[in-house]
Amino acid sequence: MPGAASSGTGGARTGAGVLDGWRPRSLGARQLLAASLGLVAFLALAGYALDRAFADTARSNLRERLESFAIAYINGIDFARDGSVIDYEVVNSPPSPRFLQPGSGLYAQVVLPDNTRWISTSGEGPVLPAGAMLAPRREIFDGPLPATQIDGSEAEVYRFGLGASLVRRDDREFPFTVYILEDTRTLDAQIDVFRRALWSYLGGAGAVLLLLQMVVLRWSLRPLGRVVDELDKVQRGEIERMSDDHPRELAPLTGSINALIDSERENLERQRNTLADLAHSLKTPLAVLRAQLDDGVHAIALRDELDTQLRRMNNLVSYQLARAASGGHKLFAAPVLIEPHAEEIVRGLEKVYTAKRVVCEFEIDPKARFYGEPGDLQELLGNLLENAFKWARSRVLLTVAVGKVASNRRAGLVLAVDDDGPGIAEDDVARILQRGVRGDERVQGHGIGLSIVQDLVKGYRGELNVTRSAELGGARFEVTLPPGL
């Protein structure tokens, strides 16, 4: 039993592999194949429907024509005193010359009450199906029925029968039935002619539509070809980014590619600037140490100076690494819950500022999400909350809400931190956001926290606004991030 199961799995795998190899890798080939299959299916169904409609119409026309022949015979027929049929073809002209041609394929029969029959000249020789008497005004249409041609070959006929009666001179009704029969070859020939014409026209129309589909497909896929060409030019360095002249359906794709290109270039430029800034910042402490060694200062003084410069270099390296880490972020990131990170940061700050006994309150929308790296969120919240704890008297408020929402794009984010401290004058806002500048030189710190926040917000193409808190009276730092891609 295990062997049988294994064999079945292998067969399924082999079939899937064959189908995978059969699938076309080109979008144009896929669309052309799908359009061709759809066109063939449509033409086949349309052809079948038209064929059936024509066959039904031809059969209905045949019935009406045979009925008109039967009525003509009923109107012209006459009977002798003994009830026999007076030769109709001698007294009247038949409704069609084919009734006078033996084996012509069009026949007339008159069935009398005594089961005797009168047959038209065309029916002399062939063996035709015998019809029974019908009640007056009753009619039937059936077939194909088997028959034998005048040359002995097998054939089939359609038959229409109509019951009638004649009032004789003694006021007695004389019932009789007229049957008109016609060879199926006449109707079949009409249907064959129609079918040949139908499938010829449908085949020609299908070929024209297929060629037109190929032209339309090439025209509709031309924008994709332009996207590929522009990507090749970007890779070769001939152009810097994708153009904006693309169809509306491709705009999200080209916009995402441009955003990715811009993000990568910004990251590369930021890394270069960070390394250059770090090298430039370390030149001065190293030069001081070099000068101290060259001057031959006392070991104790050299040790103090070494400690000072090492702390300075450590701060510079930490700052540059923090800036480099916070500067780069993933363009397409999973949503990050905000409240767990905020709680972790607040717990740490409450230990640092235990003496102040600051109370931090949360107003976080459960639907709000941060689309970026968790480290960026921690850096953003950490610097804003630490700044608020540093300046607050007793209260800090963290507010997080869903920002603007654009169609088919992820929602934006509004994050604000309020405190009940002294606040920041409007004229000082631009100054304190500069690197290395502190709001009060007497307060411990490096003056880089808010600059890191500002760099982070710019990296996410957002805005940082510093205003007076309407609720707590201190400073309010509000970060607004736009809808994402």
Secondary structure, 3 states (H helix, E strand, C coil): CHHHHHHHHHHHHHHHHHHHHHCCCCHHHHHHHHHHHHHHHHHHHHHHHHHHHHHHHHHHHHHHHHHHHHHHHHHHCCECCCCCECCHHHHCCCCCHHHHCCCCCEEEEEECCCCCEEECHHHCCCECCCCCCCCCCCEEEEEEEEEECCCCCEEEEEEEEEEEEEECCCCCEEEEEEEEEEEHHHHHHHHHHHHHHHHHHHHHHHHHHHHHHHHHHHHHHHHHHHHHHHHHHHHHCCCCCCCCCCCCCCHHHHHHHHHHHHHHHHHHHHHHHHHHHHHHHHHHHHHHHHHHHHHCCCHHHHHHHHHHHHHHHHHHHHHHHHHHHHHCCCCCCCEECCHHHHHHHHHHHHHHCHHHCCEEEEEECCCCCEECCHHHHHHHHHHHHHHHHHHCCCEEEEEEEECCCCCCCCCCEEEEEEECCCCCCHHHHHHHCCCCCCCCCCCCCCCCHHHHHHHHHHHCCCEEEEEECCCCCCEEEEEEECCCC
